[in-house]
Amino acid sequence: MDESGRGARVFAEEALLGLLLPFWQLVIGAIVLVVLVLSVGRLARRGRSRMTTALLVTAAAIAGFAVIGVLLEG
């Protein structure tokens, strides 16, 4: 049976996407890191009270995501 038909092309496209996937994850991660650094710098310039509020909100969000992850895991 010959496998050089339509199905072979689909496998080739999936293989190409599999090679590019780590690169795009790296690009997205770099962009997120740059935005994070810029936003933390701007927040730090605004003062101590805003920084404390931001840290509390971030801690609550992390705890919330962790709880949701544990609940949805089972």
Secondary structure, 3 states (H helix, E strand, C coil): CCCCCHHHHHHHHHHHHHHHHHHHHHHHHHHHHHHHHHHHHHHHHHCHHHHHHHHHHHHHHHHHHHHHHHHHHC
